[in-house]
Amino acid sequence: MPHLSPKTEENTKLIEYVASRTGRDSRLETCIQCGTCGGSCPSAMDMEHTPRDVFALLRAGERETVLSSNTPWICVSCYFCAVRCPQEIKIPDVMYTLKSMAITKGAYQDSAASDFSQTFVDMVENYGRSYELGLATRHYLRHFPLRLPSMAPMGMGLLSKKRLNLKPKKIQGIKQLNDILDRAKELEAA
C-alpha cells in the first residue's frame, strides 16, 4: 500500500470522521458523484452546494467550506435523495451530522437556521412536540421582527380553524421521552 501524504490522510480522516459521527452505516464513503441527490432535492436551487458537492468537499478536506455552507440547513429531510441514491447513502443523516458540527464549531454564517433548529429541539425536550406558535414567534422576534406583523393574518386564520394552539401542551410520558433523549446525548458524546 502506498504511503499517503499528510494532506491525503487529513482528507480521508475528515470524511471518515463525518461518516463515523453519522453512524448507522451512513455509507458516505461510497458516493460515486452521480448527482442523483441534487437532481432529486426540492431545495437544491437554494443550496450553496448540492449534497454531491458537499461530499466532494469532505473528501477534499474542506472542513470550513462545508461547515459554513447553507446546505445542511436548507435540507428539509424529505429523504427523497436517500431513496433515490444508488449507493443508499443516508444523506439527510449526514446533513444532521454537519449541522451538529457547524453548531459545535460556530461555523455557520447565519444564525437564523441554527437558532430555529435549537428552539425546535428545546420545545421537543420541554413539551415532547413542537409548539408552532411559540416557535414562530420566538424565531421571528429574534431574527425578523419587522416581518412579524405580516404573519398575523395567517396566525389568526390558523387560530380560528383550531390549527394552532395558544398554549403548548405536553405529551403524556414526557419523562420517558427525556430519558430517551438523555441517553441519546450520552451515546453521541461517547
C-alpha positions in Angstrom: 0.0 0.0 0.0 1.5 3.4 -0.9 2.2 5.9 1.8 -0.4 8.6 1.9 0.7 12.2 2.0 -0.3 14.2 5.2 -2.9 16.2 3.2 -4.5 13.0 1.8 -4.5 11.5 5.3 -6.2 14.6 6.6 -8.8 14.5 3.8 -9.5 10.8 4.5 -9.9 11.5 8.2 -12.5 14.2 7.6 -14.8 12.1 5.5 -14.3 9.1 7.9 -14.9 11.4 10.9 -18.2 12.6 9.4 -19.2 9.1 8.5 -18.5 7.8 12.0 -20.3 10.7 13.6 -23.4 9.9 11.4 -23.5 6.3 12.5 -26.0 3.7 11.4 -23.8 2.8 8.4 -24.1 6.2 6.6 -22.3 4.8 3.5 -20.9 8.3 3.0 -17.6 6.9 1.6 -19.4 5.1 -1.2 -20.6 8.3 -3.0 -19.9 7.9 -6.7 -20.7 11.6 -7.5 -23.6 10.7 -9.8 -25.7 13.8 -8.8 -28.9 12.0 -8.2 -29.2 13.6 -4.8 -29.1 17.1 -6.1 -31.3 16.3 -9.0 -33.9 14.8 -6.6 -33.7 17.6 -4.0 -36.7 20.0 -3.8 -34.4 22.5 -2.1 -31.3 22.2 -4.2 -31.7 25.5 -6.0 -31.4 27.3 -2.7 -28.3 25.4 -1.6 -24.8 26.8 -1.9 -23.6 23.3 -2.7 -25.6 20.2 -3.6 -25.1 17.1 -1.4 -22.8 15.7 -4.1 -20.7 18.8 -3.9 -20.6 18.6 -0.1 -19.4 15.0 -0.2 -16.6 16.0 -2.7 -15.6 18.9 -0.4 -15.5 16.5 2.5 -13.2 14.2 0.5 -11.0 17.3 -0.3 -10.8 18.1 3.4 -12.6 21.4 3.0 -14.0 21.5 6.6 -14.6 25.2 6.8 -16.3 25.4 3.4 -18.6 22.5 4.3 -19.5 23.8 7.8 -20.1 27.3 6.7 -22.3 26.2 3.8 -26.1 26.6 4.0 -26.7 23.2 2.5 -27.3 21.2 5.7 -29.7 24.0 6.9 -31.6 24.1 3.7 -32.1 20.3 3.7 -35.8 19.6 4.5 -35.1 16.0 5.5 -37.6 14.6 3.0 -35.3 11.6 2.3 -36.1 11.7 -1.4 -32.4 11.9 -2.1 -31.7 8.9 0.1 -34.5 6.9 -1.5 -33.1 7.6 -5.0 -29.4 7.2 -4.1 -27.9 4.2 -6.0 -25.4 3.8 -3.1 -28.0 4.0 -0.4 -26.2 6.9 1.4 -28.1 8.2 4.4 -27.9 11.8 3.0 -30.3 13.6 5.5 -28.5 11.8 8.4 -25.2 13.2 7.1 -26.8 16.7 6.9 -27.8 16.4 10.6 -24.2 15.5 11.5 -22.9 18.5 9.6 -25.4 20.8 11.4 -24.2 19.5 14.7 -20.6 20.0 13.7 -21.3 23.5 12.5 -23.1 24.4 15.7 -20.2 23.0 17.8 -17.6 25.0 15.8 -19.8 28.1 15.4 -19.0 27.8 11.7 -22.4 28.7 10.2 -22.7 32.1 8.6 -26.3 32.9 9.5 -27.5 32.0 13.0 -31.2 32.1 12.0 -31.2 28.4 10.9 -29.3 27.1 13.8 -31.3 29.1 16.3 -34.5 27.8 14.7 -33.2 24.3 15.0 -32.2 24.7 18.6 -35.6 26.3 19.5 -37.3 23.4 17.9 -35.2 20.9 19.9 -35.8 22.9 23.1 -39.6 22.7 22.6 -39.5 19.0 21.9 -37.4 18.5 25.1 -39.9 20.6 27.1 -43.2 19.5 25.6 -42.5 16.4 23.7 -43.7 18.1 20.5 -43.4 21.2 18.6 -45.3 24.3 19.8 -45.7 26.1 16.5 -46.9 29.5 17.8 -44.0 29.7 20.3 -41.5 28.5 17.7 -42.6 31.0 15.0 -43.0 33.9 17.5 -39.5 33.3 19.1 -37.9 32.9 15.7 -39.4 36.0 14.1 -38.9 38.2 17.1 -35.2 37.2 17.2 -34.4 37.3 13.5 -37.1 39.0 11.5 -39.1 41.3 13.9 -40.3 43.5 11.1 -41.9 40.5 9.3 -43.9 39.5 12.4 -46.9 41.8 11.7 -47.3 40.4 8.2 -47.7 36.9 9.8 -50.6 37.9 11.9 -53.4 37.3 9.3 -52.1 33.7 8.8 -51.8 33.2 12.5 -55.4 34.4 13.1 -56.7 32.1 10.4 -54.9 29.1 11.9 -56.3 30.0 15.3 -59.8 30.4 14.0 -59.6 27.0 12.4 -58.2 25.5 15.6 -55.0 24.6 13.7 -52.8 26.5 16.2 -52.8 26.3 20.0 -52.3 29.4 22.1 -50.6 27.4 24.9 -48.2 24.5 24.5 -49.4 21.0 25.5 -47.1 18.4 27.0 -47.3 14.9 25.8 -48.0 12.1 28.2 -44.8 10.3 29.2 -42.6 13.4 28.9 -40.2 11.9 31.5 -39.7 8.7 29.4 -39.0 10.9 26.3 -36.5 12.9 28.3 -34.8 9.7 29.5 -34.5 8.6 25.8 -33.1 12.0 24.8 -30.6 12.0 27.7 -29.4 8.5 26.7 -29.1 9.6 23.1 -26.9 12.5 24.2 -24.8 10.2 26.3 -24.3 7.9 23.3 -23.5 10.9 21.0 -20.9 12.2 23.4 -19.2 8.8 23.7 
